[in-house]
């Protein structure tokens, strides 16, 4: 049976050892003495599985120019709220600016190199 890394990771050590018992590969020799981490690595090597978790990132539908223009508008509103000493409005605007900055950083990290 073909296994995926996620399936193997969810199994117990006993289940992994049962699978290793049926595998004839040098990576799983001595499987009875291996802990879960090492047994998982050995099975992945024997089954030629990638141990890295791949995250499926949606295409960034964020336009940097739009975010930057929104930030400029929010900064203007923030300056007005500062002059009016409106703390509730300041808090809301700073939170929105924070969220936009995070979205911008996330869009930059996801962008292909």
DSSP file (Angstrom, degrees, kcal/mol; ACC not computed):
  #  RESIDUE AA STRUCTURE BP1 BP2  ACC     N-H-->O    O-->H-N    N-H-->O    O-->H-N    TCO  KAPPA ALPHA  PHI   PSI    X-CA   Y-CA   Z-CA
    1    1 A X              0   0    0      0, 0.0     2,-0.4     0, 0.0     0, 0.0   0.000 360.0 360.0 360.0 138.4    0.0    0.0    0.0
    2    2 A X        -     0   0    0      0, 0.0     2,-0.3     0, 0.0    45,-0.0  -0.703 360.0-164.3 -85.6 131.3    1.3    3.5   -0.8
    3    3 A X        -     0   0    0     -2,-0.4     2,-0.3    44,-0.0     3,-0.0  -0.794  10.3-139.8-113.1 155.7    1.5    5.8    2.1
    4    4 A X     >  -     0   0    0     -2,-0.3     4,-2.3     1,-0.1     5,-0.2  -0.723  29.6-110.7-105.5 164.4    1.8    9.6    2.3
    5    5 A X  H  > S+     0   0    0     -2,-0.3     4,-2.5     1,-0.2     5,-0.2   0.897 118.7  53.2 -60.2 -41.1    3.9   11.4    4.8
    6    6 A X  H  > S+     0   0    0      1,-0.2     4,-1.4     2,-0.2    -1,-0.2   0.891 108.5  49.4 -64.2 -39.4    0.8   12.8    6.6
    7    7 A X  H  > S+     0   0    0      1,-0.2     4,-0.7     2,-0.2     3,-0.3   0.931 113.2  46.3 -64.7 -45.1   -0.6    9.3    7.0
    8    8 A X  H >< S+     0   0    0     -4,-2.3     3,-0.9     1,-0.2    -2,-0.2   0.887 108.5  56.0 -64.3 -38.5    2.6    7.9    8.4
    9    9 A X  H 3< S+     0   0    0     -4,-2.5    -1,-0.2     1,-0.2    -2,-0.2   0.828 105.0  52.6 -64.6 -31.8    3.0   10.9   10.8
   10   10 A X  H 3< S+     0   0    0     -4,-1.4    -1,-0.2    -3,-0.3    -2,-0.2   0.642  93.6  94.5 -78.5 -14.9   -0.5   10.2   12.3
   11   11 A X  S << S-     0   0    0     -3,-0.9     2,-0.1    -4,-0.7    -3,-0.0  -0.330  77.6-113.3 -78.5 159.5    0.3    6.5   13.0
   12   12 A X     >  -     0   0    0      1,-0.1     4,-2.3    -2,-0.1     5,-0.2  -0.370  30.9-104.7 -82.5 168.9    1.6    5.2   16.3
   13   13 A X  H  > S+     0   0    0      1,-0.2     4,-2.4     2,-0.2     5,-0.2   0.887 121.7  54.3 -61.6 -39.8    5.1    3.7   16.7
   14   14 A X  H  > S+     0   0    0      1,-0.2     4,-1.8     2,-0.2    -1,-0.2   0.912 109.2  47.2 -62.6 -42.3    3.6    0.2   16.8
   15   15 A X  H  > S+     0   0    0      1,-0.2     4,-1.9     2,-0.2    -1,-0.2   0.900 111.6  50.8 -65.8 -40.2    1.8    0.7   13.5
   16   16 A X  H  X S+     0   0    0     -4,-2.3     4,-2.5     1,-0.2    -2,-0.2   0.881 108.7  52.0 -64.7 -37.2    5.0    2.2   12.0
   17   17 A X  H  X S+     0   0    0     -4,-2.4     4,-1.8     2,-0.2    -1,-0.2   0.869 106.4  54.0 -67.6 -35.6    6.9   -0.9   13.1
   18   18 A X  H  X S+     0   0    0     -4,-1.8     4,-0.8     2,-0.2    -1,-0.2   0.911 111.1  45.7 -63.1 -41.5    4.4   -3.2   11.6
   19   19 A X  H >< S+     0   0    0     -4,-1.9     3,-0.8     1,-0.2     4,-0.4   0.920 111.1  52.5 -66.0 -42.9    4.8   -1.4    8.3
   20   20 A X  H >< S+     0   0    0     -4,-2.5     3,-1.0     1,-0.2    -1,-0.2   0.801  99.9  64.0 -64.4 -28.5    8.6   -1.5    8.6
   21   21 A X  H 3< S+     0   0    0     -4,-1.8    -1,-0.2     1,-0.3    -2,-0.2   0.839 104.7  45.9 -63.8 -31.8    8.5   -5.2    9.2
   22   22 A X  T << S+     0   0    0     -3,-0.8     2,-0.5    -4,-0.8    -1,-0.3   0.471  95.8  91.6 -90.0  -1.6    7.2   -5.8    5.8
   23   23 A X    <   -     0   0    0     -3,-1.0     2,-1.0    -4,-0.4     5,-0.0  -0.818  59.8-156.9-100.3 129.4    9.6   -3.4    4.0
   24   24 A X        +     0   0    0     -2,-0.5     2,-0.3    22,-0.1    -3,-0.1  -0.765  48.5 120.6-103.4  86.3   12.9   -4.8    2.7
   25   25 A X    >   -     0   0    0     -2,-1.0     3,-1.2    -5,-0.2     4,-0.1  -0.994  66.9-127.1-147.3 144.7   15.1   -1.7    2.6
   26   26 A X  G >  S+     0   0    0     -2,-0.3     3,-1.0     1,-0.2    -1,-0.1   0.744 104.9  67.5 -66.4 -22.0   18.4   -0.9    4.3
   27   27 A X  G 3  S+     0   0    0      1,-0.2    -1,-0.2    15,-0.1    16,-0.1   0.791 101.8  46.6 -68.3 -27.0   16.9    2.3    5.7
   28   28 A X  G X  S+     0   0    0     -3,-1.2     3,-1.2    14,-0.1    -1,-0.2   0.263  78.3 129.6-102.4  12.8   14.6    0.4    8.0
   29   29 A X  T <  S+     0   0    0     -3,-1.0    -3,-0.0     1,-0.3    -5,-0.0  -0.460  77.3  21.3 -64.6 137.0   17.1   -2.2    9.3
   30   30 A X  T >  S+     0   0    0     -2,-0.1     3,-1.8     1,-0.0     4,-0.4   0.782  77.7 155.5  75.3  28.0   16.9   -2.3   13.1
   31   31 A X  G X   +     0   0    0     -3,-1.2     3,-0.8     1,-0.3    -2,-0.1   0.739  63.0  66.7 -61.2 -23.7   13.4   -0.8   13.1
   32   32 A X  G 3  S+     0   0    0      1,-0.2    -1,-0.3   -12,-0.1   -15,-0.1   0.750 102.9  46.5 -70.3 -21.0   12.5   -2.3   16.4
   33   33 A X  G <  S+     0   0    0     -3,-1.8    -1,-0.2     2,-0.1     2,-0.2   0.499  93.2  99.8 -96.7  -5.6   15.1   -0.1   18.1
   34   34 A X    <   -     0   0    0     -3,-0.8     2,-0.1    -4,-0.4   -17,-0.0  -0.561  65.7-134.0 -87.7 144.8   14.0    3.2   16.4
   35   35 A X     >  -     0   0    0     -2,-0.2     4,-2.7     1,-0.1     5,-0.3  -0.337  39.1 -91.4 -83.2 176.9   11.9    5.9   18.0
   36   36 A X  H  > S+     0   0    0      1,-0.2     4,-2.8     2,-0.2     5,-0.2   0.893 123.6  51.4 -61.3 -43.1    9.0    7.4   16.0
   37   37 A X  H  > S+     0   0    0      1,-0.2     4,-1.9     2,-0.2    -1,-0.2   0.936 116.3  39.6 -60.7 -48.0   11.0   10.3   14.6
   38   38 A X  H  > S+     0   0    0      2,-0.2     4,-2.3     1,-0.2    -1,-0.2   0.860 115.7  51.9 -71.9 -35.3   13.8    8.1   13.2
   39   39 A X  H  X S+     0   0    0     -4,-2.7     4,-2.5     2,-0.2    -2,-0.2   0.894 108.9  50.9 -66.6 -40.0   11.4    5.4   12.1
   40   40 A X  H  X S+     0   0    0     -4,-2.8     4,-2.2    -5,-0.3    -2,-0.2   0.915 111.0  48.3 -63.2 -43.6    9.3    7.9   10.2
   41   41 A X  H  X S+     0   0    0     -4,-1.9     4,-2.0    -5,-0.2    -2,-0.2   0.902 111.9  49.8 -63.3 -41.2   12.4    9.2    8.5
   42   42 A X  H  X S+     0   0    0     -4,-2.3     4,-2.4     2,-0.2    -2,-0.2   0.909 111.4  47.9 -65.9 -42.1   13.5    5.7    7.6
   43   43 A X  H  X S+     0   0    0     -4,-2.5     4,-2.7     2,-0.2    -1,-0.2   0.889 110.1  52.3 -66.4 -38.8   10.1    4.8    6.1
   44   44 A X  H  X>S+     0   0    0     -4,-2.2     5,-3.1     2,-0.2     4,-0.6   0.898 111.3  47.6 -63.5 -38.5   10.0    8.0    4.1
   45   45 A X  H  <5S+     0   0    0     -4,-2.0     3,-0.5     3,-0.2    -2,-0.2   0.911 112.9  48.4 -67.4 -41.4   13.4    7.1    2.7
   46   46 A X  H  <5S+     0   0    0     -4,-2.4    -2,-0.2     1,-0.2    -1,-0.2   0.882 118.4  39.4 -66.7 -38.3   12.3    3.6    1.9
   47   47 A X  H  <5S-     0   0    0     -4,-2.7    -1,-0.2    -5,-0.1    -2,-0.2   0.438 110.8-121.5 -90.5  -0.1    9.1    4.7    0.2
   48   48 A X  T  <5 +     0   0    0     -4,-0.6     2,-0.3    -3,-0.5    -3,-0.2   0.936  56.7 158.5  58.7  50.1   10.9    7.7   -1.4
   49   49 A X      < -     0   0    0     -5,-3.1     2,-0.5    -6,-0.1    -1,-0.2  -0.782  45.9-117.6-104.5 148.4    8.6   10.2    0.2
   50   50 A X        -     0   0    0     -2,-0.3   -45,-0.2     1,-0.1    -5,-0.0  -0.734  18.5-159.8 -83.2 126.2    9.3   13.9    0.8
   51   51 A X        +     0   0    0     -2,-0.5     2,-0.3     2,-0.1    -1,-0.1   0.585  61.6  98.1 -84.8  -9.3    9.3   14.6    4.5
   52   52 A X  S    S-     0   0    0      1,-0.1     2,-0.5     2,-0.0   -47,-0.1  -0.604  76.6-124.4 -83.4 138.9    8.7   18.4    4.1
   53   53 A X        -     0   0    0     -2,-0.3     2,-0.6   -48,-0.1    -2,-0.1  -0.695  23.2-149.8 -81.8 125.1    5.2   19.6    4.5
   54   54 A X        -     0   0    0     -2,-0.5     2,-0.5     2,-0.0    -1,-0.0  -0.852   4.7-150.5 -99.3 125.3    4.2   21.6    1.4
   55   55 A X        -     0   0    0     -2,-0.6     2,-1.0     2,-0.0    -2,-0.0  -0.796  11.1-136.7 -94.3 133.4    1.7   24.3    2.0
   56   56 A X        -     0   0    0     -2,-0.5     2,-0.5     0, 0.0    -2,-0.0  -0.798  24.3-164.2 -91.1 107.8   -0.6   25.1   -0.8
   57   57 A X        -     0   0    0     -2,-1.0     3,-0.1    53,-0.1     2,-0.0  -0.793  17.2-125.4 -96.9 129.9   -0.7   28.9   -1.0
   58   58 A X        -     0   0    0     -2,-0.5     2,-0.1     1,-0.1     3,-0.0  -0.369  42.3 -86.4 -67.2 151.3   -3.4   30.5   -3.0
   59   59 A X        -     0   0    0      1,-0.1     2,-0.6     2,-0.1    -1,-0.1  -0.370  52.7-102.9 -59.0 134.2   -2.3   32.9   -5.7
   60   60 A X        -     0   0    0      1,-0.2    -1,-0.1    47,-0.1    -3,-0.0  -0.466  37.8-177.3 -67.4 111.4   -1.8   36.3   -4.1
   61   61 A X        +     0   0    0     -2,-0.6     2,-0.5     2,-0.1    -1,-0.2   0.092  49.1 112.9 -93.7  22.1   -4.9   38.3   -5.1
   62   62 A X        -     0   0    0     41,-0.1     2,-0.6    42,-0.0     3,-0.1  -0.828  57.6-150.7-101.9 129.6   -3.4   41.2   -3.3
   63   63 A X     >  -     0   0    0     -2,-0.5     4,-2.0     1,-0.2     3,-0.2  -0.882   4.8-152.0-100.2 120.5   -2.3   44.3   -5.3
   64   64 A X  H  > S+     0   0    0     -2,-0.6     4,-2.5     1,-0.2     5,-0.2   0.867  95.3  55.4 -60.4 -37.7    0.5   46.1   -3.5
   65   65 A X  H  > S+     0   0    0      1,-0.2     4,-2.1     2,-0.2    -1,-0.2   0.897 107.1  49.6 -63.3 -40.2   -0.5   49.4   -5.1
   66   66 A X  H  > S+     0   0    0     -3,-0.2     4,-2.2     2,-0.2    -1,-0.2   0.913 111.5  48.8 -64.5 -42.5   -4.0   49.1   -3.7
   67   67 A X  H  X S+     0   0    0     -4,-2.0     4,-2.3     1,-0.2    -2,-0.2   0.915 110.8  50.2 -64.8 -42.2   -2.7   48.3   -0.2
   68   68 A X  H  X S+     0   0    0     -4,-2.5     4,-1.9     1,-0.2    -1,-0.2   0.883 110.2  49.6 -65.7 -37.1   -0.3   51.2   -0.3
   69   69 A X  H  X S+     0   0    0     -4,-2.1     4,-1.9     2,-0.2    -1,-0.2   0.889 110.3  51.0 -68.8 -36.7   -3.0   53.6   -1.4
   70   70 A X  H  X S+     0   0    0     -4,-2.2     4,-2.5     1,-0.2    -2,-0.2   0.895 108.2  53.1 -63.6 -38.8   -5.2   52.3    1.4
   71   71 A X  H  X S+     0   0    0     -4,-2.3     4,-2.3     2,-0.2    -2,-0.2   0.899 106.8  52.0 -63.7 -39.8   -2.4   52.9    3.9
   72   72 A X  H  X S+     0   0    0     -4,-1.9     4,-1.9     2,-0.2    -1,-0.2   0.918 110.9  47.6 -62.4 -43.0   -2.0   56.5    2.7
   73   73 A X  H  X S+     0   0    0     -4,-1.9     4,-2.2     1,-0.2    -2,-0.2   0.908 111.8  50.1 -63.7 -42.2   -5.7   57.1    3.3
   74   74 A X  H  X S+     0   0    0     -4,-2.5     4,-2.5     1,-0.2    -1,-0.2   0.868 107.8  53.7 -65.4 -35.8   -5.6   55.5    6.7
   75   75 A X  H  X S+     0   0    0     -4,-2.3     4,-2.3     2,-0.2    -1,-0.2   0.887 108.2  50.1 -65.8 -38.0   -2.6   57.6    7.7
   76   76 A X  H  X S+     0   0    0     -4,-1.9     4,-1.9     2,-0.2    -2,-0.2   0.937 112.6  46.4 -63.5 -45.4   -4.5   60.8    6.8
   77   77 A X  H  X S+     0   0    0     -4,-2.2     4,-2.5     1,-0.2    -2,-0.2   0.867 110.5  54.3 -63.8 -36.2   -7.5   59.6    8.9
   78   78 A X  H  X S+     0   0    0     -4,-2.5     4,-2.5     2,-0.2    -1,-0.2   0.913 106.6  50.6 -64.2 -42.3   -5.1   58.7   11.7
   79   79 A X  H  X S+     0   0    0     -4,-2.3     4,-2.0     2,-0.2    -1,-0.2   0.889 111.1  48.9 -63.0 -38.5   -3.6   62.2   11.7
   80   80 A X  H  X S+     0   0    0     -4,-1.9     4,-1.7     2,-0.2    -2,-0.2   0.920 111.9  48.6 -65.4 -43.6   -7.1   63.7   11.9
   81   81 A X  H  X>S+     0   0    0     -4,-2.5     5,-2.1     1,-0.2     4,-0.6   0.860 108.8  54.2 -65.7 -35.0   -8.0   61.4   14.8
   82   82 A X  H ><5S+     0   0    0     -4,-2.5     3,-0.8     1,-0.2    -1,-0.2   0.926 109.2  47.7 -62.7 -44.2   -4.8   62.3   16.6
   83   83 A X  H 3<5S+     0   0    0     -4,-2.0    -2,-0.2     1,-0.2    -1,-0.2   0.830 114.3  46.6 -65.8 -31.7   -5.7   66.0   16.3
   84   84 A X  H 3<5S-     0   0    0     -4,-1.7    -1,-0.2    -5,-0.1    -2,-0.2   0.492 105.8-128.4 -88.9  -3.4   -9.2   65.3   17.6
   85   85 A X  T <<5 +     0   0    0     -3,-0.8     2,-1.1    -4,-0.6    -3,-0.2   0.870  50.3 159.3  56.7  39.9   -7.9   63.1   20.5
   86   86 A X     >< +     0   0    0     -5,-2.1     4,-2.2     1,-0.2    -1,-0.2  -0.767  14.7 178.2 -95.2  92.6  -10.3   60.3   19.4
   87   87 A X  H  > S+     0   0    0     -2,-1.1     4,-2.4     1,-0.2    -1,-0.2   0.838  76.4  53.9 -68.7 -35.1   -8.7   57.3   21.0
   88   88 A X  H  > S+     0   0    0      2,-0.2     4,-2.1     1,-0.2    -1,-0.2   0.927 111.6  45.5 -65.3 -43.8  -11.3   54.8   19.9
   89   89 A X  H  > S+     0   0    0      2,-0.2     4,-2.6     1,-0.2    -2,-0.2   0.892 111.7  53.2 -65.9 -39.3  -10.9   55.9   16.3
   90   90 A X  H  X S+     0   0    0     -4,-2.2     4,-2.8     2,-0.2     5,-0.2   0.924 108.6  49.8 -59.7 -45.1   -7.1   55.8   16.6
   91   91 A X  H  X S+     0   0    0     -4,-2.4     4,-2.1     1,-0.2    -1,-0.2   0.926 112.2  47.0 -61.2 -45.3   -7.2   52.3   17.9
   92   92 A X  H  X S+     0   0    0     -4,-2.1     4,-2.1     1,-0.2    -1,-0.2   0.904 114.1  47.4 -64.5 -42.0   -9.4   51.1   15.1
   93   93 A X  H  X S+     0   0    0     -4,-2.6     4,-2.5     2,-0.2    -2,-0.2   0.909 111.5  49.8 -67.8 -41.7   -7.2   52.8   12.4
   94   94 A X  H  X S+     0   0    0     -4,-2.8     4,-2.3    -5,-0.2    -1,-0.2   0.890 110.5  51.0 -64.9 -37.5   -4.0   51.4   13.9
   95   95 A X  H  X S+     0   0    0     -4,-2.1     4,-2.3    -5,-0.2    -1,-0.2   0.920 111.2  47.7 -63.9 -43.5   -5.5   47.9   13.9
   96   96 A X  H  X S+     0   0    0     -4,-2.1     4,-2.1     2,-0.2    -2,-0.2   0.892 111.9  49.8 -65.5 -39.4   -6.5   48.3   10.3
   97   97 A X  H  X S+     0   0    0     -4,-2.5     4,-2.5     2,-0.2    -1,-0.2   0.898 109.4  52.4 -64.3 -39.9   -3.1   49.6    9.3
   98   98 A X  H  X S+     0   0    0     -4,-2.3     4,-2.2     1,-0.2    -2,-0.2   0.932 109.2  48.8 -60.7 -46.4   -1.5   46.7   11.2
   99   99 A X  H  X S+     0   0    0     -4,-2.3     4,-2.2     1,-0.2    -1,-0.2   0.886 111.3  49.8 -62.7 -39.5   -3.6   44.2    9.3
  100  100 A X  H  X S+     0   0    0     -4,-2.1     4,-2.4     2,-0.2    -1,-0.2   0.897 108.9  52.0 -66.8 -39.6   -2.8   45.8    5.9
  101  101 A X  H  X S+     0   0    0     -4,-2.5     4,-2.5     1,-0.2    -2,-0.2   0.917 110.6  48.6 -61.6 -42.0    1.0   45.7    6.8
  102  102 A X  H  X S+     0   0    0     -4,-2.2     4,-2.6     2,-0.2    -2,-0.2   0.912 110.6  50.2 -64.6 -42.1    0.7   42.1    7.5
  103  103 A X  H  X S+     0   0    0     -4,-2.2     4,-2.2     1,-0.2    -1,-0.2   0.891 111.0  50.2 -62.7 -39.0   -1.1   41.4    4.3
  104  104 A X  H  X S+     0   0    0     -4,-2.4     4,-1.8     2,-0.2    -2,-0.2   0.920 111.7  46.8 -65.9 -44.2    1.5   43.3    2.4
  105  105 A X  H  X S+     0   0    0     -4,-2.5     4,-2.2     1,-0.2    -2,-0.2   0.908 112.0  51.2 -63.3 -41.6    4.3   41.3    4.0
  106  106 A X  H  X S+     0   0    0     -4,-2.6     4,-2.0     1,-0.2    -1,-0.2   0.888 108.6  51.3 -64.0 -39.1    2.5   38.1    3.4
  107  107 A X  H  X S+     0   0    0     -4,-2.2     4,-1.2     1,-0.2    -1,-0.2   0.863 110.4  49.5 -65.6 -35.5    2.1   39.0   -0.3
  108  108 A X  H  < S+     0   0    0     -4,-1.8    -2,-0.2     1,-0.2    -1,-0.2   0.883 110.8  49.5 -71.6 -38.0    5.8   39.7   -0.6
  109  109 A X  H  < S+     0   0    0     -4,-2.2    -2,-0.2     1,-0.2    -1,-0.2   0.862 111.8  48.2 -68.0 -35.9    6.8   36.4    1.0
  110  110 A X  H  < S+     0   0    0     -4,-2.0    -1,-0.2    -5,-0.2    -2,-0.2   0.763  85.9 108.4 -77.0 -25.4    4.5   34.4   -1.2
  111  111 A X  S  < S-     0   0    0     -4,-1.2    -3,-0.0    -5,-0.2   -52,-0.0  -0.242  79.8-107.8 -57.6 136.3    5.7   36.0   -4.4
  112  112 A X              0   0    0      1,-0.1    -1,-0.1     0, 0.0    -2,-0.1  -0.327 360.0 360.0 -66.7 147.6    7.8   33.7   -6.5
  113  113 A X              0   0    0     -3,-0.1    -1,-0.1    -2,-0.0    -2,-0.1   0.438 360.0 360.0 -92.2 360.0   11.5   34.5   -6.7
